[in-house]
Amino acid sequence: MHNLMITREEVIQLETRLLAAQRLSDVNELDQLLHDELVAVAPTGQIITKEMDLNAHRAKMMVIEDASTEIDEIRIMDDTALTVVTMTAQGKMMGKPLNGKFKYLRVWKRFDHSLKVVGASIMLLPDDAR
């Protein structure tokens, strides 16, 4: 059993890699960062799997034209890290314009020598919070 400590720096690096992969629709990088059993909840309440997310990027149904993020919180608990990230993004989702500020809650878990996202929840922040 590997008991490798998770560091804040590692989590920040992974969050940066994840944003870059999302912006570029880099399916290979997303495949490395997302766990096969990923469960994510979209702002609509829809449950999203890893394959659904990858397919949306492959088909260009999810296009991020511009985005910036700020890590609001990182909590590390043994082999798991929890992040809260605010993302301001512009682009297209399912062919419709996407423009807003979103709050992400992600759960990163260590598997051997790498961390992968196993869970996420995304909410659109109301206009007055932007």
BELTA-V668503 format. One record per residue. N is the residue number from 1. PHI is phi in whole degrees, 0 to 359 (* if undefined). D_LAST is the distance of its C-alpha to the last C-alpha in whole Angstrom. Layout:
n->N phi->PHI d_last->D_LAST
n->N phi->PHI d_last->D_LAST
This chain:
n->1 phi->* d_last->44
n->2 phi->270 d_last->42
n->3 phi->240 d_last->40
n->4 phi->269 d_last->38
n->5 phi->294 d_last->35
n->6 phi->268 d_last->32
n->7 phi->247 d_last->30
n->8 phi->302 d_last->26
n->9 phi->299 d_last->27
n->10 phi->296 d_last->28
n->11 phi->295 d_last->25
n->12 phi->298 d_last->23
n->13 phi->298 d_last->25
n->14 phi->293 d_last->25
n->15 phi->298 d_last->21
n->16 phi->295 d_last->22
n->17 phi->298 d_last->24
n->18 phi->296 d_last->22
n->19 phi->299 d_last->20
n->20 phi->300 d_last->22
n->21 phi->295 d_last->24
n->22 phi->296 d_last->21
n->23 phi->297 d_last->21
n->24 phi->269 d_last->25
n->25 phi->51 d_last->25
n->26 phi->279 d_last->28
n->27 phi->297 d_last->29
n->28 phi->296 d_last->32
n->29 phi->292 d_last->30
n->30 phi->300 d_last->27
n->31 phi->300 d_last->31
n->32 phi->286 d_last->31
n->33 phi->271 d_last->28
n->34 phi->259 d_last->28
n->35 phi->286 d_last->31
n->36 phi->301 d_last->33
n->37 phi->261 d_last->32
n->38 phi->309 d_last->28
n->39 phi->233 d_last->27
n->40 phi->232 d_last->23
n->41 phi->248 d_last->21
n->42 phi->282 d_last->19
n->43 phi->303 d_last->16
n->44 phi->279 d_last->19
n->45 phi->95 d_last->21
n->46 phi->292 d_last->23
n->47 phi->274 d_last->25
n->48 phi->246 d_last->25
n->49 phi->260 d_last->28
n->50 phi->302 d_last->28
n->51 phi->297 d_last->31
n->52 phi->298 d_last->28
n->53 phi->295 d_last->26
n->54 phi->299 d_last->28
n->55 phi->296 d_last->30
n->56 phi->296 d_last->26
n->57 phi->287 d_last->26
n->58 phi->300 d_last->30
n->59 phi->275 d_last->30
n->60 phi->59 d_last->27
n->61 phi->278 d_last->25
n->62 phi->237 d_last->22
n->63 phi->235 d_last->21
n->64 phi->258 d_last->18
n->65 phi->274 d_last->19
n->66 phi->208 d_last->16
n->67 phi->200 d_last->14
n->68 phi->219 d_last->13
n->69 phi->229 d_last->13
n->70 phi->222 d_last->13
n->71 phi->277 d_last->16
n->72 phi->273 d_last->15
n->73 phi->203 d_last->18
n->74 phi->226 d_last->21
n->75 phi->237 d_last->24
n->76 phi->246 d_last->28
n->77 phi->226 d_last->30
n->78 phi->55 d_last->34
n->79 phi->263 d_last->33
n->80 phi->227 d_last->30
n->81 phi->232 d_last->26
n->82 phi->247 d_last->23
n->83 phi->237 d_last->20
n->84 phi->240 d_last->16
n->85 phi->231 d_last->14
n->86 phi->257 d_last->10
n->87 phi->238 d_last->11
n->88 phi->257 d_last->9
n->89 phi->220 d_last->12
n->90 phi->229 d_last->14
n->91 phi->167 d_last->17
n->92 phi->221 d_last->19
n->93 phi->230 d_last->20
n->94 phi->56 d_last->23
n->95 phi->81 d_last->23
n->96 phi->255 d_last->20
n->97 phi->301 d_last->17
n->98 phi->236 d_last->15
n->99 phi->207 d_last->11
n->100 phi->176 d_last->8
n->101 phi->245 d_last->6
n->102 phi->237 d_last->9
n->103 phi->247 d_last->11
n->104 phi->251 d_last->14
n->105 phi->243 d_last->17
n->106 phi->236 d_last->21
n->107 phi->245 d_last->24
n->108 phi->257 d_last->26
n->109 phi->232 d_last->30
n->110 phi->281 d_last->33
n->111 phi->233 d_last->36
n->112 phi->53 d_last->39
n->113 phi->256 d_last->37
n->114 phi->227 d_last->34
n->115 phi->262 d_last->30
n->116 phi->224 d_last->29
n->117 phi->283 d_last->26
n->118 phi->253 d_last->28
n->119 phi->206 d_last->25
n->120 phi->203 d_last->21
n->121 phi->220 d_last->18
n->122 phi->235 d_last->15
n->123 phi->230 d_last->13
n->124 phi->278 d_last->10
n->125 phi->282 d_last->7
n->126 phi->295 d_last->7
n->127 phi->309 d_last->5
n->128 phi->287 d_last->5
n->129 phi->264 d_last->4
n->130 phi->270 d_last->0
